[in-house]
Amino acid sequence: MAQDVTSSNSVGAAGATTRRASSVKIPPFQPVQLAKLVDKVPTGERWIHEIKYDGYRTLVAIGGGAAKAYTRSGLDWSHRFAPLLEEAGTLDVRSALIDGEAVVVDEQGRSSFQKLQSALKGDPGAIVYYGFDLLSLDGKDLTSLPLIERKEKLHSILPLASRLIHYSDHIRGNGEQLLNKFCAAGLEGVISKKADEPYVGSRAGGWLKIKCIKRQEFVIVGWTPSDKAREFRSLLLGVNENGKLRYAGKVGTGFNDREMASLLNLMRPLEVMAATVQAPRAAVRDAHWLKPRLVAEIAYTEMTHEGVLRHPSYLGLREDKRPEAVVMETETPVQQASAPAANSIKISNRERVIYPESGITKGQLADYYAAIAPAMLPWVGSRPISLVRCPQGRAKKCFFQKHDAGSFGTHVHHVAIQEKDGHEEPYLFIDDADGLLTCVQMGTIEFHGWGARIEDVEKADRLVFDLDPDEGLDFEAVRSAAFQFRDILNQIGLATFPMVTGGKGVHVIAPLTPKAEWPEVKDFARRLAMAVAQIDPANFTAALPKAQRKGRIFVDYLRNQRGATAVMPYCVRARPEAPLAAPITWKEMETIDKPSHWHVGDATELVKRVGSKALANWGRADQVLPDL
């Protein structure tokens, strides 16, 4: 059955107000906007500046007097923030989706990551929440509004007397003075945001971060024993680079006795014989090596030319980060980071024709992707991708590429993923418009993505059923099959969303809260496809051999397994006339003429569609795999 707002994962509140009703659903997770690390504070009245909190990025979703908490990757952490969610449920709203940070404040009024770690282990009542953005209110999507308007609405719904939930204030202009003040007070830094921009669920928007001290996540790859009474001398650290872990130094300060004992209990079961990373022998003498499973937050002064940390200090474990997603964050010049996406990457050979039948050029393709980047990146960003590269045009040799050793440059990243035989390979991912356009510059036309994000590649965040018609079937057959499949999935409690693929068929997509791992997801998809084929064998088949698909719709469930990919929303296809994959509503499915309805020249219309009320919540639903 579809989840109700009073499910065990939500936290309720007594005494609903006149604006709340128990039938109102809790808003689902949506990708969060991320900030780029830059070298200095941007200037000008267009920018507002906020404190950079030292905690866990959290979406608080409220509906019908109950509330949930999502991590930045979509995991449900409601059980960890129960007291503040009780208070969130009393807000005078029917529904809301708030973006902010869960923190613990120390005696000096500073957010403390180490104190947050302690509170998560036994004192959740000490955790407070600072909201800095409002994505939806009373069922209305607000992401297309300017930031300053969203903040005004957020301020209006947060009571001044709240004990655990607070409004994160800002100043306009004078960001450099604010940073100096924060740094002198021992705070982490400043977040600078363009006041007039919409909310973009990726790193493509106008949010920048400037840190007082250098700090980031590192993978714990081992530990060295102590010759004193301490549990260990130091932790050995690693960071992903070109898809492989490299040695980043060691940290021996920042622990108390309790934390050291806790860490040792976590590390001992992870010990392995072989070295996890290559490192100077003298630095890792007598090391106990570990499977790379733990992620730590580390503060440091600088990094040497050899890539080793100077004066590091341990701050705590990051339970919301996966080791595969830990890459070195580097500062970007503020002018470059805040420049328009279309001007950030130079596209060479813009006049090269890559669609010979229509004369569409590489420059036109790049302009389309630059325009659609804010809409596309929440779906394609921060997930392993495979590229269809056609350097000489779509009519000549094209090939898939999912690994890279660094030839794409700094804007295209790598996540190390373990293969079946145990070794790791560097999978590609992007997280901003520069990465998207770099791929286009390198001859990419199509982007295909995993059904999971890099924060946790083992947990699916969607089901994709590709309804692939046999040769000779017209689109009317595909349309009918899509509605039939929608109704079947709805009967077992899964909300779905259609997408025309720019090819022959339609994708029916069921978003998932990341919980189930790949074996369970694949088994569910296989059994559902086979059940549908048994219910209506005249119209559907789940048979893999093409000879057995004659006159029927093939329900391709194989997209739902580890390593499989599906074409991403708004992706251009390497097919004649440059059609593209586009989200649509079920109402539009009733009348749309073909799965290649839009093409690369329709960027203006597609951008307008993204901001429409009809597509505001496309692809979002708070649901898990039902029993089947």
C-alpha distance (Angstrom), angle and dihedral (degrees) to the residues before:
residue distance angle dihedral
M1 . . .
A2 3.79 . .
Q3 3.79 113.2 .
D4 3.81 118.7 -97.8
V5 3.79 124.0 -144.6
T6 3.79 89.5 -112.1
S7 3.81 93.4 60.9
S8 3.79 119.8 136.2
N9 3.80 90.6 -101.4
S10 3.79 94.1 63.2
V11 3.77 129.2 72.8
G12 3.82 117.5 -133.4
A13 3.78 132.3 -150.8
A14 3.80 128.8 -148.9
G15 3.79 123.0 -124.2
A16 3.80 107.6 37.6
T17 3.80 114.3 -148.6
T18 3.77 126.6 -132.1
R19 3.82 90.9 -92.4
R20 3.80 94.0 54.6
A21 3.79 130.7 73.9
S22 3.79 129.5 -178.7
S23 3.81 91.4 -128.4
V24 3.82 92.7 62.7
K25 3.78 111.6 106.3
I26 3.78 125.0 -128.2
P27 3.83 109.1 -111.1
P28 3.81 113.7 -107.3
F29 3.78 125.0 -118.8
Q30 3.77 118.9 -84.1
P31 3.82 128.7 -173.2
V32 3.78 113.3 -83.1
Q33 3.79 127.2 -126.4
L34 3.81 112.0 -109.3
A35 3.79 130.8 -155.1
K36 3.79 128.2 -128.2
L37 3.79 118.9 -129.2
V38 3.81 109.7 -118.6
D39 3.78 136.6 179.8
K40 3.81 99.7 -118.0
V41 3.79 143.8 4.4
P42 3.83 114.9 -80.5
T43 3.78 116.4 -120.1
G44 3.79 133.0 -136.2
E45 3.79 139.2 66.8
R46 3.81 91.8 -86.1
W47 3.82 89.0 76.2
I48 3.78 128.6 75.9
H49 3.79 120.5 -164.0
E50 3.82 130.3 -146.5
I51 3.77 136.3 -179.9
K52 3.81 114.9 -90.3
Y53 3.78 105.2 -126.9
D54 3.78 124.2 -143.7
G55 3.80 102.1 -134.7
Y56 3.79 145.9 68.8
R57 3.81 120.3 -43.9
T58 3.79 104.8 -124.0
L59 3.79 138.1 178.9
V60 3.81 112.6 -147.8
A61 3.80 111.8 -155.8
I62 3.81 119.5 -165.6
G63 3.78 129.3 -170.8
G64 3.78 134.5 155.9
G65 3.79 94.6 -9.1
A66 3.81 94.5 -50.9
A67 3.78 130.8 97.0
K68 3.80 143.5 -159.8
A69 3.79 134.8 -163.8
Y70 3.80 122.6 -140.0
T71 3.79 126.3 -168.1
R72 3.81 119.8 -132.0
S73 3.82 88.6 -91.9
G74 3.82 95.4 48.9
L75 3.81 101.3 -99.4
D76 3.80 115.5 147.0
W77 3.81 107.6 -117.2
S78 3.80 96.8 165.9
H79 3.79 92.0 124.9
R80 3.81 90.3 59.6
F81 3.81 96.1 52.2
A82 3.80 100.9 38.7
P83 3.84 99.1 138.0
L84 3.80 96.0 51.2
L85 3.80 90.4 44.0
E86 3.80 89.8 54.2
E87 3.78 86.8 57.1
A88 3.81 92.5 43.6
G89 3.80 88.9 56.7
T90 3.81 90.3 61.6
L91 3.81 94.8 58.8
D92 3.79 112.6 119.6
V93 3.80 96.3 -110.7
R94 3.77 135.4 104.7
S95 3.79 89.8 -140.2
A96 3.79 138.5 -17.3
L97 3.79 141.6 170.4
I98 3.81 111.8 -148.5
D99 3.80 126.1 -171.2
G100 3.77 117.4 -151.0
E101 3.79 148.6 109.0
A102 3.81 131.7 -76.3
V103 3.81 109.2 -141.6
V104 3.79 145.4 158.9
V105 3.80 116.3 -132.1
D106 3.82 119.9 -141.6
E107 3.80 129.2 -144.6
Q108 3.82 91.6 -82.3
G109 3.80 92.3 53.3
R110 3.81 94.2 -105.3
S111 3.79 124.2 132.4
S112 3.80 108.5 -111.8
F113 3.78 122.2 -157.7
Q114 3.80 91.4 -164.2
K115 3.80 92.4 53.0
L116 3.80 89.2 48.0
Q117 3.80 88.8 55.6
S118 3.79 90.4 53.3
A119 3.81 92.8 46.6
L120 3.81 92.1 52.2
K121 3.80 88.5 57.0
G122 3.78 96.8 54.4
D123 3.81 118.2 -24.2
P124 3.83 109.3 61.4
G125 3.80 90.2 158.0
A126 3.80 88.5 73.2
I127 3.80 92.1 62.1
V128 3.79 115.7 100.4
Y129 3.79 129.5 -174.0
Y130 3.79 129.7 -134.9
G131 3.79 112.8 -162.0
F132 3.80 116.2 -154.7
D133 3.81 103.6 167.4
L134 3.80 140.3 29.0
L135 3.80 117.4 -146.4
S136 3.81 100.0 177.8
L137 3.79 137.8 5.5
D138 3.80 129.2 -167.5
G139 3.79 91.7 -15.0
K140 3.81 95.8 -48.3
D141 3.80 119.9 118.7
L142 3.80 110.5 -129.7
T143 3.80 101.4 179.9
S144 3.81 94.0 103.7
L145 3.83 91.9 57.5
P146 3.82 120.9 94.2
L147 3.80 113.4 -90.9
I148 3.80 93.7 -114.4
E149 3.82 90.8 57.3
R150 3.81 91.9 48.3
K151 3.80 90.0 51.4
E152 3.81 91.5 50.2
K153 3.80 90.1 54.2
L154 3.80 90.7 46.4
H155 3.80 91.3 51.3
S156 3.80 90.3 52.0
I157 3.82 94.3 57.9
L158 3.82 98.7 44.0
P159 3.83 111.9 84.7
L160 3.79 117.0 -136.1
A161 3.81 91.2 -133.9
S162 3.80 94.5 57.0
R163 3.80 112.5 130.6
L164 3.80 100.5 -157.7
I165 3.82 106.7 17.1
H166 3.80 120.2 64.8
Y167 3.79 140.0 172.4
S168 3.81 115.7 -112.1
D169 3.79 105.4 -134.2
H170 3.79 127.1 -153.2
I171 3.78 143.2 -165.1
R172 3.80 127.5 -134.1
G173 3.78 115.2 -126.9
N174 3.84 123.7 -18.5
G175 3.79 90.6 85.0
E176 3.80 94.8 151.1
Q177 3.81 92.2 57.9
L178 3.81 89.8 48.2
L179 3.79 91.4 51.9
N180 3.81 91.6 50.6
K181 3.79 90.1 50.1
F182 3.80 93.0 48.6
C183 3.80 93.6 46.7
A184 3.81 91.4 50.2
A185 3.80 88.8 52.5
G186 3.80 92.2 52.3
L187 3.80 95.6 -108.6
E188 3.80 124.5 146.0
G189 3.79 101.4 -113.2
V190 3.80 146.3 -93.2
I191 3.80 135.3 -57.2
S192 3.82 112.5 -149.6
K193 3.80 119.4 -161.0
K194 3.80 135.4 -178.7
A195 3.78 104.9 -111.8
D196 3.80 96.3 -148.7
E197 3.81 101.1 47.5
P198 3.82 130.7 102.5
Y199 3.80 123.0 -118.1
V200 3.80 112.1 -87.0
G201 3.80 116.7 -165.6
S202 3.80 94.8 -140.2
R203 3.80 140.8 45.1
A204 3.81 90.7 -80.7
G205 3.78 98.0 91.9
G206 3.78 134.4 83.8
W207 3.81 100.7 -82.2
L208 3.81 119.4 120.8
K209 3.81 132.0 179.1
I210 3.79 127.6 -150.7
K211 3.80 117.6 -170.3
C212 3.80 129.6 -150.6
I213 3.80 91.1 -153.3
K214 3.76 131.0 18.2
R215 3.76 114.6 -103.9
Q216 3.76 138.3 146.5
E217 3.79 144.0 143.5
F218 3.81 124.0 -68.2
V219 3.80 131.7 -177.7
I220 3.80 115.7 -113.4
V221 3.82 103.7 -128.7
G222 3.80 99.6 169.9
W223 3.78 148.3 -32.0
T224 3.79 137.0 -123.4
P225 3.80 122.7 -133.4
S226 3.79 123.0 -113.0
D227 3.79 125.8 -128.0
K228 3.81 88.8 -152.1
A229 3.79 134.0 61.5
R230 3.80 92.5 -76.0
E231 3.80 119.7 110.0
F232 3.81 90.6 -122.2
R233 3.78 139.2 -11.0
S234 3.79 100.9 -128.9
L235 3.78 146.0 -20.3
L236 3.79 118.8 -113.6
L237 3.79 113.4 -133.6
G238 3.78 136.1 -153.3
V239 3.78 138.2 -178.1
N240 3.81 131.4 -161.6
E241 3.79 114.4 -105.8
N242 3.81 123.0 170.7
G243 3.78 88.5 -11.0
K244 3.81 96.5 -54.0
L245 3.78 134.2 91.2
R246 3.77 115.5 -108.6
Y247 3.80 128.7 -171.1
A248 3.81 112.8 -95.1
G249 3.80 101.1 176.7
K250 3.79 135.0 -96.6
V251 3.77 137.2 -77.7
G252 3.78 125.3 -146.2
T253 3.80 104.2 167.0
G254 3.79 136.2 67.4
F255 3.82 97.4 57.5
N256 3.77 129.6 115.0
D257 3.81 121.5 -158.8
R258 3.80 93.3 -97.6
E259 3.80 93.7 51.4
M260 3.81 92.1 46.8
A261 3.81 91.6 52.6
S262 3.80 90.7 47.6
L263 3.80 92.0 49.2
L264 3.78 92.6 49.0
N265 3.81 90.6 52.6
L266 3.80 89.1 53.1
M267 3.80 94.9 44.6
R268 3.80 102.5 46.6
P269 3.85 95.4 70.4
L270 3.82 89.0 50.8
E271 3.82 97.3 56.7
V272 3.81 118.4 129.7
M273 3.78 132.1 -178.5
A274 3.80 100.2 -129.9
A275 3.80 122.1 71.3
T276 3.80 111.8 -96.5
V277 3.82 92.9 -149.3
Q278 3.77 137.0 12.8
A279 3.81 109.8 -102.8
P280 3.82 140.1 159.2
R281 3.79 106.9 -76.1
A282 3.81 94.4 -131.5
A283 3.81 91.8 53.9
V284 3.80 95.0 53.4
R285 3.81 103.0 34.2
D286 3.84 111.5 155.5
A287 3.81 90.3 4.7
H288 3.79 122.3 173.1
W289 3.79 103.5 -141.7
L290 3.80 122.8 -147.3
K291 3.75 140.3 -158.4
P292 3.82 103.7 -104.2
R293 3.79 98.8 -106.3
L294 3.82 106.0 118.5
V295 3.80 126.5 74.7
A296 3.80 123.4 -160.2
E297 3.79 132.5 -167.5
I298 3.83 109.7 -127.8
A299 3.81 131.6 -171.8
Y300 3.81 117.8 -154.2
T301 3.80 142.0 163.7
E302 3.81 100.4 -129.1
M303 3.79 144.9 -33.1
T304 3.79 121.5 -109.6
H305 3.81 124.5 -127.7
E306 3.81 86.4 -100.0
G307 3.81 90.2 59.3
V308 3.82 96.2 -108.4
L309 3.81 123.3 135.9
R310 3.80 121.0 -112.9
H311 3.81 119.6 -145.2
P312 3.81 96.1 -7.5
S313 3.80 122.5 -175.6
Y314 3.82 127.1 -165.7
L315 3.81 115.1 -121.7
G316 3.80 103.4 173.6
L317 3.79 146.4 -72.0
R318 3.81 120.9 -61.8
E319 3.78 106.8 -138.9
D320 3.80 91.8 174.6
K321 3.82 94.3 60.3
R322 3.80 127.9 74.1
P323 3.82 119.1 -143.1
E324 3.81 91.0 -124.0
A325 3.80 89.8 62.8
V326 3.82 96.6 51.7
V327 3.80 108.7 111.0
M328 3.79 130.4 154.9
E329 3.79 112.1 -89.7
T330 3.80 114.0 -141.7
E331 3.78 130.0 -166.9
T332 3.80 117.9 -107.4
P333 3.82 121.2 -155.6
V334 3.79 105.6 -98.7
Q335 3.83 93.3 -126.4
Q336 3.80 91.6 56.3
A337 3.79 94.3 43.9
S338 3.79 93.3 53.6
A339 3.82 96.6 42.2
P340 3.82 120.1 112.7
A341 3.80 111.1 -85.7
A342 3.80 94.0 -123.3
N343 3.82 91.4 60.6
S344 3.81 98.5 43.4
I345 3.82 98.9 79.1
K346 3.78 122.4 44.1
I347 3.80 111.6 -131.3
S348 3.79 111.6 -151.9
N349 3.81 124.6 -155.6
R350 3.80 91.9 20.9
E351 3.80 91.4 170.0
R352 3.81 94.5 56.0
V353 3.81 108.1 121.6
I354 3.81 109.6 -129.6
Y355 3.82 98.0 169.5
P356 3.83 102.8 51.2
E357 3.81 95.5 -176.6
S358 3.83 92.5 58.9
G359 3.82 104.2 21.1
I360 3.82 94.1 -120.1
T361 3.81 110.1 162.8
K362 3.77 136.4 -146.9
G363 3.80 88.6 -109.7
Q364 3.79 92.0 55.7
L365 3.81 90.5 49.6
A366 3.82 90.6 50.1
D367 3.81 91.5 48.3
Y368 3.80 90.2 52.1
Y369 3.81 92.7 51.5
A370 3.82 91.6 45.8
A371 3.81 90.2 53.3
I372 3.80 95.8 44.3
A373 3.84 96.4 40.6
P374 3.84 96.6 101.0
A375 3.82 90.0 52.7
M376 3.79 96.2 41.2
L377 3.81 101.9 42.9
P378 3.83 96.9 68.9
W379 3.81 85.8 63.8
V380 3.82 104.7 33.6
G381 3.80 98.2 30.3
S382 3.82 123.4 97.3
R383 3.80 95.0 9.9
P384 3.82 129.0 101.9
I385 3.80 109.0 -93.3
S386 3.77 140.5 -167.7
L387 3.79 118.2 -148.4
V388 3.79 128.9 -146.7
R389 3.79 101.8 -144.9
C390 3.80 121.4 -166.4
P391 3.84 104.6 173.3
Q392 3.82 93.2 175.8
G393 3.79 96.7 38.0
R394 3.77 136.5 -77.0
A395 3.82 94.8 -75.9
K396 3.80 92.5 59.6
K397 3.77 132.2 56.3
C398 3.80 113.5 -33.5
F399 3.79 126.9 177.8
F400 3.81 142.1 -176.5
Q401 3.79 118.9 -113.7
K402 3.81 125.7 -174.1
H403 3.84 102.4 153.9
D404 3.79 130.8 59.2
A405 3.78 136.9 175.7
G406 3.79 95.4 -151.7
S407 3.81 104.8 -70.6
F408 3.82 92.0 125.1
G409 3.80 92.7 64.5
T410 3.78 131.7 -132.5
H411 3.80 100.1 -41.1
V412 3.81 95.3 62.6
H413 3.79 111.9 66.0
H414 3.77 137.8 -160.3
V415 3.77 134.1 -133.6
A416 3.80 119.6 -163.5
I417 3.81 110.4 -128.3
Q418 3.77 124.7 -177.5
E419 3.80 115.7 -120.7
K420 3.80 126.1 -146.2
D421 3.80 93.5 -90.9
G422 3.81 92.1 53.6
H423 3.81 100.8 -104.8
E424 3.80 121.4 115.9
E425 3.79 129.1 -120.4
P426 3.83 128.9 -164.5
Y427 3.81 108.5 -113.8
L428 3.78 119.3 -165.3
F429 3.78 124.6 -114.5
I430 3.80 136.4 164.2
D431 3.79 131.3 -158.8
D432 3.80 106.2 -177.2
A433 3.80 144.4 34.3
D434 3.80 91.3 -94.3
G435 3.78 89.6 61.0
L436 3.80 92.1 47.2
L437 3.81 92.6 50.9
T438 3.80 92.9 43.2
C439 3.80 88.0 60.0
V440 3.82 89.9 50.0
Q441 3.80 90.3 49.5
M442 3.82 86.9 54.4
G443 3.81 91.5 55.9
T444 3.81 100.6 -91.6
I445 3.78 118.7 153.3
E446 3.82 103.6 163.5
F447 3.82 132.7 43.9
H448 3.81 119.9 -159.1
G449 3.80 121.3 -177.4
W450 3.80 141.7 -161.5
G451 3.78 119.6 -110.5
A452 3.81 89.4 -114.4
R453 3.79 137.4 58.7
I454 3.79 125.8 -117.5
E455 3.82 90.8 -109.6
D456 3.81 87.4 73.3
V457 3.78 115.7 1.3
E458 3.82 91.8 -179.1
K459 3.84 95.8 64.3
A460 3.80 120.6 69.2
D461 3.80 120.3 -133.7
R462 3.80 95.7 -169.3
L463 3.78 146.6 18.6
V464 3.81 116.7 -133.5
F465 3.79 121.9 -164.7
D466 3.80 112.1 -172.4
L467 3.79 110.2 -154.6
D468 3.79 101.2 -153.3
P469 3.83 115.9 -174.6
D470 3.77 123.4 -144.0
E471 3.79 117.3 -115.1
G472 3.78 109.8 -79.2
L473 3.81 97.3 31.3
D474 3.79 113.9 116.7
F475 3.79 126.4 -138.6
E476 3.78 91.5 -98.2
A477 3.81 87.9 69.3
V478 3.81 90.3 50.9
R479 3.80 91.0 48.3
S480 3.80 92.3 51.7
A481 3.81 91.3 46.5
A482 3.81 91.6 50.8
F483 3.81 92.7 54.9
Q484 3.79 91.5 45.1
F485 3.79 90.7 50.6
R486 3.82 91.2 46.4
D487 3.80 90.6 54.6
I488 3.80 93.2 48.8
L489 3.80 92.0 51.4
N490 3.80 91.3 45.4
Q491 3.80 90.2 54.9
I492 3.81 90.1 60.0
G493 3.79 92.6 46.9
L494 3.80 103.8 -96.0
A495 3.79 120.8 130.6
T496 3.80 111.3 -148.3
F497 3.78 139.5 -164.4
P498 3.82 127.9 -154.9
M499 3.79 127.5 -132.5
V500 3.78 127.3 -175.7
T501 3.78 107.4 -135.9
G502 3.79 103.0 -150.4
G503 3.79 85.8 -119.1
K504 3.80 129.1 71.7
G505 3.77 103.3 -57.8
V506 3.75 150.2 32.0
H507 3.79 132.8 -102.5
V508 3.80 117.5 -137.1
I509 3.81 104.9 -158.0
A510 3.81 127.7 -163.7
P511 3.84 112.2 -169.9
L512 3.81 116.0 -141.5
T513 3.77 134.2 -159.9
P514 3.84 100.7 -120.8
K515 3.80 103.3 -101.0
A516 3.81 111.4 105.7
E517 3.80 118.1 75.1
W518 3.79 125.6 -134.8
P519 3.83 101.6 -91.1
E520 3.81 90.6 54.7
V521 3.82 92.8 43.5
K522 3.80 93.9 49.0
D523 3.81 92.4 47.1
F524 3.80 91.4 49.6
A525 3.82 92.8 49.5
R526 3.81 92.9 46.8
R527 3.80 94.2 49.1
L528 3.80 92.2 45.9
A529 3.81 93.1 50.0
M530 3.80 91.3 48.6
A531 3.80 91.3 47.5
V532 3.81 91.4 51.8
A533 3.81 90.2 49.3
Q534 3.81 90.3 51.1
I535 3.81 92.9 47.7
D536 3.83 93.1 51.4
P537 3.82 109.2 15.4
A538 3.81 91.9 163.0
N539 3.81 92.0 66.2
F540 3.82 107.3 21.1
T541 3.78 136.9 49.4
A542 3.79 133.9 177.6
A543 3.82 92.7 -169.8
L544 3.79 113.7 129.3
P545 3.85 98.6 -151.6
K546 3.81 109.2 86.7
A547 3.79 91.0 -140.6
Q548 3.81 88.6 68.4
R549 3.81 95.3 53.0
K550 3.81 98.7 69.9
G551 3.81 112.3 146.1
R552 3.80 94.1 -5.0
I553 3.79 142.9 95.3
F554 3.80 113.6 -103.1
V555 3.80 111.0 -138.9
D556 3.79 100.1 -145.6
Y557 3.80 104.2 -155.2
L558 3.81 94.3 162.4
R559 3.81 91.0 92.1
N560 3.80 85.6 77.4
Q561 3.79 101.8 72.3
R562 3.77 135.5 88.7
G563 3.79 110.9 -74.4
A564 3.81 95.7 11.4
T565 3.79 118.3 124.3
A566 3.79 138.0 -157.9
V567 3.78 130.6 -160.1
M568 3.80 111.5 -87.7
P569 3.82 125.7 -121.9
Y570 3.83 112.5 -88.5
C571 3.82 92.0 14.8
V572 3.82 116.0 146.9
R573 3.80 114.0 -129.1
A574 3.81 126.5 -132.2
R575 3.81 89.7 -124.0
P576 3.80 132.4 111.7
E577 3.83 114.2 -67.1
A578 3.86 92.8 14.9
P579 3.82 100.3 -96.1
L580 3.79 118.9 -177.2
A581 3.79 143.7 -151.9
A582 3.79 112.0 -101.7
P583 3.82 135.5 179.5
I584 3.79 114.1 -120.9
T585 3.79 136.0 176.9
W586 3.77 124.5 -109.1
K587 3.80 87.4 -113.2
E588 3.81 89.9 57.7
M589 3.79 89.8 48.2
E590 3.80 87.5 67.9
T591 3.80 93.0 66.5
I592 3.82 110.7 15.7
D593 3.78 109.6 125.1
K594 3.82 103.5 -143.8
P595 3.81 143.3 -10.7
S596 3.82 89.5 -106.2
H597 3.81 94.0 56.0
W598 3.83 95.1 131.9
H599 3.79 129.3 45.9
V600 3.80 139.4 -174.1
G601 3.80 92.8 -78.2
D602 3.81 92.9 62.0
A603 3.81 98.3 76.2
T604 3.81 94.6 120.5
E605 3.80 92.9 52.5
L606 3.80 92.7 44.8
V607 3.81 93.6 50.2
K608 3.79 88.7 51.1
R609 3.81 90.7 49.3
V610 3.80 91.7 53.7
G611 3.80 90.1 61.7
S612 3.80 93.8 46.9
K613 3.79 122.4 113.1
A614 3.80 91.2 -123.9
L615 3.83 93.3 60.9
A616 3.81 98.4 32.3
N617 3.81 93.6 106.1
W618 3.79 98.7 28.5
G619 3.80 112.6 146.0
R620 3.82 95.5 11.0
A621 3.79 125.6 115.9
D622 3.79 134.6 138.9
Q623 3.80 101.0 -130.1
V624 3.78 143.1 122.6
L625 3.78 133.1 -154.2
P626 3.82 109.6 -68.0
D627 3.77 123.9 -142.3
L628 3.79 112.3 -87.6
